[in-house]
Amino acid sequence: MIRNRNAAYAMLSLGVLAAAGALYTAAIGWLWLRQERLLFEPTTLPPDWALATAPDVHESWIEVTGARLSAVQLRLPQPRGVLFFLHGNSGNLTDCLTELDAFRQFNFDLVAFDYRGYGKSSGRIESEEQLRADVRAVWAVFADRYQGKRVVICGQSLGTGLAAGLAAELCGAGRTPDLTLLVSPYSSGRALADELYPWVPRQVLRYPLHTLEHAARLRGPLVLIHGDKDELIGIHHSEALRSAVPKAQLLRIEGGGHNDLHKFPVFREAVEGALACL
């Protein structure tokens, strides 16, 4: 009787373990195939939506393989330079166009675009390689206008890994940006995933986004801005970047979270001061 009972318990335990293993395998498989749903949170807009009404803000469409990307440019008569902005993983371009007066004040154009599936952009993001190729394609459209002028490559949150990658490529091509500005950056998408999803094997992540590796190749100035209360991407990511790039400057925003840094006067002062000094 006892032997039969132990055998039944063993069979039950094996069944539970098998079921748990099957569920875990299924979850990992879903993450491999559909992780874009976790990483990207776009807000879409109708194709005829007007992003801005100011006469110096111009919209354009940029054709890339399999999609049409919505881009916007604050175009001043004789700009000193341009800030090329790569936004975060949520929202769309409308979030980037609320405070353009600072750029007008310091005579800087602004160029930004929506990733595939964001705002009015068509298509969908399928890989990191595709995402970086889109960034290169958009920059290439506007780059010639800013020959001989100041160039700032700026990214926020998701966009920081893309910005660091583009800036490093420009350095390699002999056109070092005058400033690379990373707001709420991660040292890598892989390091961030390890913190947020420790139960997921590293091999599952198809978007490693190695910000630190790209930042270490920069030749020009690097400025990092991070809130010390950021609960999504902890400030230790910026500290790791600063350690890897000793010449980098890190501005800690006391009390700043992940999505509210623009509300802090010290943040606006830092960005305006950086543009004024170029």
KEDREN-84003 format. One record per residue (C-alpha): residue in one letter; x, y, z. Coordinates in steps of 0.5 Angstrom, whole numbers, plus 2048, in hexadecimal, padded with zeros to 3 digits. Example, Ala and Ser with C-alpha at 12.3 -4.5 7.8 and 13.67 -1.06 7.14 Angstrom:
2
<atom><res>A</res><c1>819</c1><c2>7F7</c2><c3>810</c3></atom>
<atom><res>S</res><c1>81B</c1><c2>7FE</c2><c3>80E</c3></atom>
This chain:
278
<atom><res>M</res><c1>800</c1><c2>800</c2><c3>800</c3></atom>
<atom><res>I</res><c1>805</c1><c2>805</c2><c3>802</c3></atom>
<atom><res>R</res><c1>809</c1><c2>803</c2><c3>7FC</c3></atom>
<atom><res>N</res><c1>803</c1><c2>804</c2><c3>7F7</c3></atom>
<atom><res>R</res><c1>802</c1><c2>80B</c2><c3>7FB</c3></atom>
<atom><res>N</res><c1>809</c1><c2>80D</c2><c3>7FA</c3></atom>
<atom><res>A</res><c1>809</c1><c2>80B</c2><c3>7F3</c3></atom>
<atom><res>A</res><c1>803</c1><c2>80F</c2><c3>7F2</c3></atom>
<atom><res>Y</res><c1>806</c1><c2>815</c2><c3>7F5</c3></atom>
<atom><res>A</res><c1>80C</c1><c2>815</c2><c3>7F0</c3></atom>
<atom><res>M</res><c1>808</c1><c2>814</c2><c3>7EA</c3></atom>
<atom><res>L</res><c1>804</c1><c2>81A</c2><c3>7EC</c3></atom>
<atom><res>S</res><c1>80A</c1><c2>81E</c2><c3>7EE</c3></atom>
<atom><res>L</res><c1>80D</c1><c2>81C</c2><c3>7E7</c3></atom>
<atom><res>G</res><c1>806</c1><c2>81F</c2><c3>7E4</c3></atom>
<atom><res>V</res><c1>806</c1><c2>825</c2><c3>7E7</c3></atom>
<atom><res>L</res><c1>80D</c1><c2>826</c2><c3>7E5</c3></atom>
<atom><res>A</res><c1>80C</c1><c2>824</c2><c3>7DE</c3></atom>
<atom><res>A</res><c1>806</c1><c2>829</c2><c3>7DE</c3></atom>
<atom><res>A</res><c1>80A</c1><c2>82F</c2><c3>7E1</c3></atom>
<atom><res>G</res><c1>810</c1><c2>82E</c2><c3>7DC</c3></atom>
<atom><res>A</res><c1>80B</c1><c2>82E</c2><c3>7D6</c3></atom>
<atom><res>L</res><c1>808</c1><c2>834</c2><c3>7D9</c3></atom>
<atom><res>Y</res><c1>80F</c1><c2>837</c2><c3>7D9</c3></atom>
<atom><res>T</res><c1>811</c1><c2>835</c2><c3>7D2</c3></atom>
<atom><res>A</res><c1>80A</c1><c2>838</c2><c3>7CF</c3></atom>
<atom><res>A</res><c1>80C</c1><c2>83E</c2><c3>7D3</c3></atom>
<atom><res>I</res><c1>813</c1><c2>83F</c2><c3>7D0</c3></atom>
<atom><res>G</res><c1>810</c1><c2>83D</c2><c3>7C9</c3></atom>
<atom><res>W</res><c1>80B</c1><c2>843</c2><c3>7CA</c3></atom>
<atom><res>L</res><c1>810</c1><c2>848</c2><c3>7CC</c3></atom>
<atom><res>W</res><c1>815</c1><c2>846</c2><c3>7C6</c3></atom>
<atom><res>L</res><c1>810</c1><c2>847</c2><c3>7C1</c3></atom>
<atom><res>R</res><c1>80C</c1><c2>84C</c2><c3>7C4</c3></atom>
<atom><res>Q</res><c1>810</c1><c2>851</c2><c3>7C8</c3></atom>
<atom><res>E</res><c1>80F</c1><c2>857</c2><c3>7C4</c3></atom>
<atom><res>R</res><c1>808</c1><c2>857</c2><c3>7C8</c3></atom>
<atom><res>L</res><c1>80C</c1><c2>858</c2><c3>7CE</c3></atom>
<atom><res>L</res><c1>812</c1><c2>85D</c2><c3>7CC</c3></atom>
<atom><res>F</res><c1>80E</c1><c2>861</c2><c3>7C7</c3></atom>
<atom><res>E</res><c1>807</c1><c2>865</c2><c3>7C9</c3></atom>
<atom><res>P</res><c1>805</c1><c2>86A</c2><c3>7C4</c3></atom>
<atom><res>T</res><c1>800</c1><c2>86F</c2><c3>7C3</c3></atom>
<atom><res>T</res><c1>7FD</c1><c2>86F</c2><c3>7BC</c3></atom>
<atom><res>L</res><c1>7FA</c1><c2>875</c2><c3>7B8</c3></atom>
<atom><res>P</res><c1>7F6</c1><c2>875</c2><c3>7B2</c3></atom>
<atom><res>P</res><c1>7FB</c1><c2>877</c2><c3>7AC</c3></atom>
<atom><res>D</res><c1>7F8</c1><c2>87E</c2><c3>7AB</c3></atom>
<atom><res>W</res><c1>7F9</c1><c2>880</c2><c3>7B2</c3></atom>
<atom><res>A</res><c1>7FC</c1><c2>887</c2><c3>7B2</c3></atom>
<atom><res>L</res><c1>802</c1><c2>886</c2><c3>7B7</c3></atom>
<atom><res>A</res><c1>803</c1><c2>88D</c2><c3>7B8</c3></atom>
<atom><res>T</res><c1>801</c1><c2>894</c2><c3>7B5</c3></atom>
<atom><res>A</res><c1>807</c1><c2>899</c2><c3>7B6</c3></atom>
<atom><res>P</res><c1>809</c1><c2>89B</c2><c3>7AF</c3></atom>
<atom><res>D</res><c1>810</c1><c2>899</c2><c3>7B1</c3></atom>
<atom><res>V</res><c1>80F</c1><c2>892</c2><c3>7B2</c3></atom>
<atom><res>H</res><c1>80F</c1><c2>88D</c2><c3>7AC</c3></atom>
<atom><res>E</res><c1>80C</c1><c2>886</c2><c3>7AB</c3></atom>
<atom><res>S</res><c1>80F</c1><c2>881</c2><c3>7A6</c3></atom>
<atom><res>W</res><c1>80E</c1><c2>87A</c2><c3>7A5</c3></atom>
<atom><res>I</res><c1>814</c1><c2>876</c2><c3>7A4</c3></atom>
<atom><res>E</res><c1>814</c1><c2>86F</c2><c3>7A0</c3></atom>
<atom><res>V</res><c1>818</c1><c2>869</c2><c3>7A3</c3></atom>
<atom><res>T</res><c1>817</c1><c2>862</c2><c3>7A1</c3></atom>
<atom><res>G</res><c1>810</c1><c2>85F</c2><c3>7A3</c3></atom>
<atom><res>A</res><c1>80E</c1><c2>866</c2><c3>7A6</c3></atom>
<atom><res>R</res><c1>80D</c1><c2>86D</c2><c3>7A6</c3></atom>
<atom><res>L</res><c1>810</c1><c2>871</c2><c3>7AC</c3></atom>
<atom><res>S</res><c1>80C</c1><c2>878</c2><c3>7AE</c3></atom>
<atom><res>A</res><c1>812</c1><c2>87D</c2><c3>7B0</c3></atom>
<atom><res>V</res><c1>812</c1><c2>884</c2><c3>7B2</c3></atom>
<atom><res>Q</res><c1>817</c1><c2>88A</c2><c3>7B2</c3></atom>
<atom><res>L</res><c1>817</c1><c2>891</c2><c3>7B5</c3></atom>
<atom><res>R</res><c1>81A</c1><c2>894</c2><c3>7AF</c3></atom>
<atom><res>L</res><c1>81D</c1><c2>89B</c2><c3>7B1</c3></atom>
<atom><res>P</res><c1>820</c1><c2>8A0</c2><c3>7AC</c3></atom>
<atom><res>Q</res><c1>827</c1><c2>8A0</c2><c3>7AE</c3></atom>
<atom><res>P</res><c1>828</c1><c2>89B</c2><c3>7B3</c3></atom>
<atom><res>R</res><c1>82E</c1><c2>89A</c2><c3>7B7</c3></atom>
<atom><res>G</res><c1>82D</c1><c2>892</c2><c3>7B7</c3></atom>
<atom><res>V</res><c1>828</c1><c2>88D</c2><c3>7B8</c3></atom>
<atom><res>L</res><c1>826</c1><c2>888</c2><c3>7BE</c3></atom>
<atom><res>F</res><c1>824</c1><c2>881</c2><c3>7BB</c3></atom>
<atom><res>F</res><c1>81F</c1><c2>87E</c2><c3>7C0</c3></atom>
<atom><res>L</res><c1>81D</c1><c2>877</c2><c3>7C1</c3></atom>
<atom><res>H</res><c1>817</c1><c2>876</c2><c3>7C6</c3></atom>
<atom><res>G</res><c1>816</c1><c2>871</c2><c3>7CB</c3></atom>
<atom><res>N</res><c1>812</c1><c2>86A</c2><c3>7CA</c3></atom>
<atom><res>S</res><c1>80B</c1><c2>86D</c2><c3>7CB</c3></atom>
<atom><res>G</res><c1>807</c1><c2>873</c2><c3>7C8</c3></atom>
<atom><res>N</res><c1>808</c1><c2>876</c2><c3>7C2</c3></atom>
<atom><res>L</res><c1>80B</c1><c2>87D</c2><c3>7BF</c3></atom>
<atom><res>T</res><c1>806</c1><c2>881</c2><c3>7C2</c3></atom>
<atom><res>D</res><c1>809</c1><c2>880</c2><c3>7C8</c3></atom>
<atom><res>C</res><c1>810</c1><c2>883</c2><c3>7C6</c3></atom>
<atom><res>L</res><c1>80D</c1><c2>88A</c2><c3>7C3</c3></atom>
<atom><res>T</res><c1>80A</c1><c2>88D</c2><c3>7C9</c3></atom>
<atom><res>E</res><c1>810</c1><c2>891</c2><c3>7CB</c3></atom>
<atom><res>L</res><c1>814</c1><c2>894</c2><c3>7C4</c3></atom>
<atom><res>D</res><c1>815</c1><c2>89B</c2><c3>7C7</c3></atom>
<atom><res>A</res><c1>81B</c1><c2>899</c2><c3>7CA</c3></atom>
<atom><res>F</res><c1>81E</c1><c2>897</c2><c3>7C3</c3></atom>
<atom><res>R</res><c1>81C</c1><c2>89D</c2><c3>7C0</c3></atom>
<atom><res>Q</res><c1>81F</c1><c2>8A1</c2><c3>7C5</c3></atom>
<atom><res>F</res><c1>826</c1><c2>89E</c2><c3>7C4</c3></atom>
<atom><res>N</res><c1>825</c1><c2>89D</c2><c3>7BD</c3></atom>
<atom><res>F</res><c1>825</c1><c2>896</c2><c3>7BC</c3></atom>
<atom><res>D</res><c1>821</c1><c2>892</c2><c3>7B7</c3></atom>
<atom><res>L</res><c1>81D</c1><c2>88B</c2><c3>7BA</c3></atom>
<atom><res>V</res><c1>81C</c1><c2>885</c2><c3>7B6</c3></atom>
<atom><res>A</res><c1>818</c1><c2>87F</c2><c3>7B9</c3></atom>
<atom><res>F</res><c1>815</c1><c2>879</c2><c3>7B6</c3></atom>
<atom><res>D</res><c1>810</c1><c2>874</c2><c3>7B8</c3></atom>
<atom><res>Y</res><c1>812</c1><c2>86D</c2><c3>7B8</c3></atom>
<atom><res>R</res><c1>80E</c1><c2>867</c2><c3>7B4</c3></atom>
<atom><res>G</res><c1>807</c1><c2>867</c2><c3>7B7</c3></atom>
<atom><res>Y</res><c1>808</c1><c2>86D</c2><c3>7BB</c3></atom>
<atom><res>G</res><c1>804</c1><c2>873</c2><c3>7B9</c3></atom>
<atom><res>K</res><c1>802</c1><c2>874</c2><c3>7B2</c3></atom>
<atom><res>S</res><c1>808</c1><c2>86F</c2><c3>7B0</c3></atom>
<atom><res>S</res><c1>806</c1><c2>869</c2><c3>7AD</c3></atom>
<atom><res>G</res><c1>809</c1><c2>862</c2><c3>7AD</c3></atom>
<atom><res>R</res><c1>80B</c1><c2>85E</c2><c3>7B4</c3></atom>
<atom><res>I</res><c1>812</c1><c2>85D</c2><c3>7B7</c3></atom>
<atom><res>E</res><c1>815</c1><c2>856</c2><c3>7B6</c3></atom>
<atom><res>S</res><c1>81C</c1><c2>857</c2><c3>7B9</c3></atom>
<atom><res>E</res><c1>821</c1><c2>85B</c2><c3>7BC</c3></atom>
<atom><res>E</res><c1>825</c1><c2>85B</c2><c3>7B5</c3></atom>
<atom><res>Q</res><c1>81F</c1><c2>85E</c2><c3>7B1</c3></atom>
<atom><res>L</res><c1>81E</c1><c2>863</c2><c3>7B7</c3></atom>
<atom><res>R</res><c1>825</c1><c2>866</c2><c3>7B6</c3></atom>
<atom><res>A</res><c1>825</c1><c2>866</c2><c3>7AF</c3></atom>
<atom><res>D</res><c1>81E</c1><c2>86A</c2><c3>7AF</c3></atom>
<atom><res>V</res><c1>822</c1><c2>86F</c2><c3>7B3</c3></atom>
<atom><res>R</res><c1>828</c1><c2>86F</c2><c3>7AE</c3></atom>
<atom><res>A</res><c1>823</c1><c2>870</c2><c3>7A9</c3></atom>
<atom><res>V</res><c1>820</c1><c2>876</c2><c3>7AC</c3></atom>
<atom><res>W</res><c1>826</c1><c2>879</c2><c3>7AE</c3></atom>
<atom><res>A</res><c1>829</c1><c2>879</c2><c3>7A7</c3></atom>
<atom><res>V</res><c1>823</c1><c2>87D</c2><c3>7A4</c3></atom>
<atom><res>F</res><c1>825</c1><c2>883</c2><c3>7A8</c3></atom>
<atom><res>A</res><c1>82C</c1><c2>882</c2><c3>7A9</c3></atom>
<atom><res>D</res><c1>82E</c1><c2>886</c2><c3>7A3</c3></atom>
<atom><res>R</res><c1>82A</c1><c2>88C</c2><c3>7A6</c3></atom>
<atom><res>Y</res><c1>82F</c1><c2>88D</c2><c3>7AC</c3></atom>
<atom><res>Q</res><c1>836</c1><c2>88C</c2><c3>7A9</c3></atom>
<atom><res>G</res><c1>83A</c1><c2>891</c2><c3>7AC</c3></atom>
<atom><res>K</res><c1>835</c1><c2>892</c2><c3>7B2</c3></atom>
<atom><res>R</res><c1>834</c1><c2>88F</c2><c3>7B9</c3></atom>
<atom><res>V</res><c1>832</c1><c2>888</c2><c3>7BA</c3></atom>
<atom><res>V</res><c1>82E</c1><c2>886</c2><c3>7C0</c3></atom>
<atom><res>I</res><c1>82C</c1><c2>87E</c2><c3>7C0</c3></atom>
<atom><res>C</res><c1>827</c1><c2>87E</c2><c3>7C6</c3></atom>
<atom><res>G</res><c1>823</c1><c2>878</c2><c3>7C8</c3></atom>
<atom><res>Q</res><c1>81E</c1><c2>876</c2><c3>7CE</c3></atom>
<atom><res>S</res><c1>81D</c1><c2>870</c2><c3>7D1</c3></atom>
<atom><res>L</res><c1>81C</c1><c2>86B</c2><c3>7CC</c3></atom>
<atom><res>G</res><c1>81F</c1><c2>870</c2><c3>7C7</c3></atom>
<atom><res>T</res><c1>826</c1><c2>870</c2><c3>7CB</c3></atom>
<atom><res>G</res><c1>829</c1><c2>86A</c2><c3>7C8</c3></atom>
<atom><res>L</res><c1>827</c1><c2>86C</c2><c3>7C1</c3></atom>
<atom><res>A</res><c1>82A</c1><c2>873</c2><c3>7C2</c3></atom>
<atom><res>A</res><c1>830</c1><c2>870</c2><c3>7C5</c3></atom>
<atom><res>G</res><c1>831</c1><c2>86B</c2><c3>7BF</c3></atom>
<atom><res>L</res><c1>830</c1><c2>871</c2><c3>7BA</c3></atom>
<atom><res>A</res><c1>835</c1><c2>875</c2><c3>7BD</c3></atom>
<atom><res>A</res><c1>83A</c1><c2>870</c2><c3>7BE</c3></atom>
<atom><res>E</res><c1>839</c1><c2>86E</c2><c3>7B6</c3></atom>
<atom><res>L</res><c1>83A</c1><c2>876</c2><c3>7B5</c3></atom>
<atom><res>C</res><c1>840</c1><c2>876</c2><c3>7B8</c3></atom>
<atom><res>G</res><c1>843</c1><c2>870</c2><c3>7B4</c3></atom>
<atom><res>A</res><c1>841</c1><c2>874</c2><c3>7AE</c3></atom>
<atom><res>G</res><c1>845</c1><c2>87A</c2><c3>7B0</c3></atom>
<atom><res>R</res><c1>83F</c1><c2>87E</c2><c3>7B2</c3></atom>
<atom><res>T</res><c1>83F</c1><c2>87E</c2><c3>7B9</c3></atom>
<atom><res>P</res><c1>839</c1><c2>881</c2><c3>7BC</c3></atom>
<atom><res>D</res><c1>83A</c1><c2>888</c2><c3>7C0</c3></atom>
<atom><res>L</res><c1>836</c1><c2>885</c2><c3>7C6</c3></atom>
<atom><res>T</res><c1>833</c1><c2>87E</c2><c3>7C8</c3></atom>
<atom><res>L</res><c1>82D</c1><c2>87F</c2><c3>7CD</c3></atom>
<atom><res>L</res><c1>82A</c1><c2>879</c2><c3>7D0</c3></atom>
<atom><res>V</res><c1>824</c1><c2>87A</c2><c3>7D5</c3></atom>
<atom><res>S</res><c1>822</c1><c2>874</c2><c3>7D9</c3></atom>
<atom><res>P</res><c1>827</c1><c2>86F</c2><c3>7D6</c3></atom>
<atom><res>Y</res><c1>828</c1><c2>868</c2><c3>7D7</c3></atom>
<atom><res>S</res><c1>82F</c1><c2>865</c2><c3>7D7</c3></atom>
<atom><res>S</res><c1>82C</c1><c2>85F</c2><c3>7D2</c3></atom>
<atom><res>G</res><c1>825</c1><c2>85C</c2><c3>7D1</c3></atom>
<atom><res>R</res><c1>828</c1><c2>856</c2><c3>7D3</c3></atom>
<atom><res>A</res><c1>82A</c1><c2>859</c2><c3>7DA</c3></atom>
<atom><res>L</res><c1>823</c1><c2>85C</c2><c3>7DB</c3></atom>
<atom><res>A</res><c1>81F</c1><c2>855</c2><c3>7D9</c3></atom>
<atom><res>D</res><c1>823</c1><c2>852</c2><c3>7DE</c3></atom>
<atom><res>E</res><c1>821</c1><c2>856</c2><c3>7E3</c3></atom>
<atom><res>L</res><c1>819</c1><c2>856</c2><c3>7E1</c3></atom>
<atom><res>Y</res><c1>819</c1><c2>84F</c2><c3>7DF</c3></atom>
<atom><res>P</res><c1>81E</c1><c2>84B</c2><c3>7E3</c3></atom>
<atom><res>W</res><c1>81A</c1><c2>844</c2><c3>7E1</c3></atom>
<atom><res>V</res><c1>81B</c1><c2>845</c2><c3>7DA</c3></atom>
<atom><res>P</res><c1>822</c1><c2>842</c2><c3>7D6</c3></atom>
<atom><res>R</res><c1>826</c1><c2>848</c2><c3>7D3</c3></atom>
<atom><res>Q</res><c1>826</c1><c2>844</c2><c3>7CC</c3></atom>
<atom><res>V</res><c1>81F</c1><c2>846</c2><c3>7CC</c3></atom>
<atom><res>L</res><c1>820</c1><c2>84D</c2><c3>7CB</c3></atom>
<atom><res>R</res><c1>820</c1><c2>84F</c2><c3>7C4</c3></atom>
<atom><res>Y</res><c1>821</c1><c2>857</c2><c3>7C6</c3></atom>
<atom><res>P</res><c1>828</c1><c2>857</c2><c3>7CA</c3></atom>
<atom><res>L</res><c1>829</c1><c2>85E</c2><c3>7C8</c3></atom>
<atom><res>H</res><c1>830</c1><c2>85F</c2><c3>7CA</c3></atom>
<atom><res>T</res><c1>830</c1><c2>866</c2><c3>7CC</c3></atom>
<atom><res>L</res><c1>836</c1><c2>866</c2><c3>7D0</c3></atom>
<atom><res>E</res><c1>83A</c1><c2>863</c2><c3>7CB</c3></atom>
<atom><res>H</res><c1>838</c1><c2>868</c2><c3>7C6</c3></atom>
<atom><res>A</res><c1>83A</c1><c2>86E</c2><c3>7CB</c3></atom>
<atom><res>A</res><c1>841</c1><c2>86B</c2><c3>7CC</c3></atom>
<atom><res>R</res><c1>842</c1><c2>86D</c2><c3>7C5</c3></atom>
<atom><res>L</res><c1>840</c1><c2>874</c2><c3>7C5</c3></atom>
<atom><res>R</res><c1>845</c1><c2>879</c2><c3>7C4</c3></atom>
<atom><res>G</res><c1>841</c1><c2>87F</c2><c3>7C6</c3></atom>
<atom><res>P</res><c1>83E</c1><c2>882</c2><c3>7CC</c3></atom>
<atom><res>L</res><c1>839</c1><c2>87D</c2><c3>7CF</c3></atom>
<atom><res>V</res><c1>833</c1><c2>880</c2><c3>7D4</c3></atom>
<atom><res>L</res><c1>82F</c1><c2>87B</c2><c3>7D8</c3></atom>
<atom><res>I</res><c1>829</c1><c2>87E</c2><c3>7DC</c3></atom>
<atom><res>H</res><c1>825</c1><c2>879</c2><c3>7E1</c3></atom>
<atom><res>G</res><c1>820</c1><c2>87A</c2><c3>7E6</c3></atom>
<atom><res>D</res><c1>822</c1><c2>877</c2><c3>7ED</c3></atom>
<atom><res>K</res><c1>81B</c1><c2>874</c2><c3>7EE</c3></atom>
<atom><res>D</res><c1>81B</c1><c2>871</c2><c3>7E7</c3></atom>
<atom><res>E</res><c1>817</c1><c2>86A</c2><c3>7E9</c3></atom>
<atom><res>L</res><c1>817</c1><c2>867</c2><c3>7E2</c3></atom>
<atom><res>I</res><c1>81F</c1><c2>869</c2><c3>7E0</c3></atom>
<atom><res>G</res><c1>823</c1><c2>86A</c2><c3>7E6</c3></atom>
<atom><res>I</res><c1>828</c1><c2>86F</c2><c3>7E6</c3></atom>
<atom><res>H</res><c1>82D</c1><c2>86A</c2><c3>7E7</c3></atom>
<atom><res>H</res><c1>82D</c1><c2>869</c2><c3>7E0</c3></atom>
<atom><res>S</res><c1>82F</c1><c2>870</c2><c3>7DF</c3></atom>
<atom><res>E</res><c1>835</c1><c2>86F</c2><c3>7E4</c3></atom>
<atom><res>A</res><c1>837</c1><c2>869</c2><c3>7E0</c3></atom>
<atom><res>L</res><c1>837</c1><c2>86D</c2><c3>7DA</c3></atom>
<atom><res>R</res><c1>83B</c1><c2>872</c2><c3>7DD</c3></atom>
<atom><res>S</res><c1>840</c1><c2>86D</c2><c3>7E0</c3></atom>
<atom><res>A</res><c1>841</c1><c2>86A</c2><c3>7D9</c3></atom>
<atom><res>V</res><c1>842</c1><c2>871</c2><c3>7D6</c3></atom>
<atom><res>P</res><c1>846</c1><c2>875</c2><c3>7DB</c3></atom>
<atom><res>K</res><c1>845</c1><c2>87C</c2><c3>7D7</c3></atom>
<atom><res>A</res><c1>83D</c1><c2>87B</c2><c3>7D7</c3></atom>
<atom><res>Q</res><c1>83A</c1><c2>880</c2><c3>7DC</c3></atom>
<atom><res>L</res><c1>834</c1><c2>87E</c2><c3>7E0</c3></atom>
<atom><res>L</res><c1>82E</c1><c2>882</c2><c3>7E2</c3></atom>
<atom><res>R</res><c1>82A</c1><c2>87F</c2><c3>7E8</c3></atom>
<atom><res>I</res><c1>823</c1><c2>882</c2><c3>7E8</c3></atom>
<atom><res>E</res><c1>821</c1><c2>881</c2><c3>7F0</c3></atom>
<atom><res>G</res><c1>81A</c1><c2>87F</c2><c3>7F0</c3></atom>
<atom><res>G</res><c1>81A</c1><c2>87D</c2><c3>7E9</c3></atom>
<atom><res>G</res><c1>816</c1><c2>877</c2><c3>7E6</c3></atom>
<atom><res>H</res><c1>816</c1><c2>874</c2><c3>7E0</c3></atom>
<atom><res>N</res><c1>811</c1><c2>878</c2><c3>7DC</c3></atom>
<atom><res>D</res><c1>811</c1><c2>87F</c2><c3>7DF</c3></atom>
<atom><res>L</res><c1>818</c1><c2>882</c2><c3>7DF</c3></atom>
<atom><res>H</res><c1>816</c1><c2>887</c2><c3>7DA</c3></atom>
<atom><res>K</res><c1>812</c1><c2>88A</c2><c3>7E0</c3></atom>
<atom><res>F</res><c1>818</c1><c2>88C</c2><c3>7E4</c3></atom>
<atom><res>P</res><c1>81B</c1><c2>893</c2><c3>7E2</c3></atom>
<atom><res>V</res><c1>822</c1><c2>890</c2><c3>7E3</c3></atom>
<atom><res>F</res><c1>821</c1><c2>88B</c2><c3>7DD</c3></atom>
<atom><res>R</res><c1>81E</c1><c2>891</c2><c3>7D9</c3></atom>
<atom><res>E</res><c1>824</c1><c2>895</c2><c3>7DB</c3></atom>
<atom><res>A</res><c1>829</c1><c2>88F</c2><c3>7DA</c3></atom>
<atom><res>V</res><c1>827</c1><c2>88E</c2><c3>7D3</c3></atom>
<atom><res>E</res><c1>826</c1><c2>896</c2><c3>7D1</c3></atom>
<atom><res>G</res><c1>82D</c1><c2>897</c2><c3>7D4</c3></atom>
<atom><res>A</res><c1>830</c1><c2>891</c2><c3>7D0</c3></atom>
<atom><res>L</res><c1>82D</c1><c2>894</c2><c3>7C9</c3></atom>
<atom><res>A</res><c1>82F</c1><c2>89B</c2><c3>7CB</c3></atom>
<atom><res>C</res><c1>837</c1><c2>899</c2><c3>7CC</c3></atom>
<atom><res>L</res><c1>837</c1><c2>895</c2><c3>7C5</c3></atom>
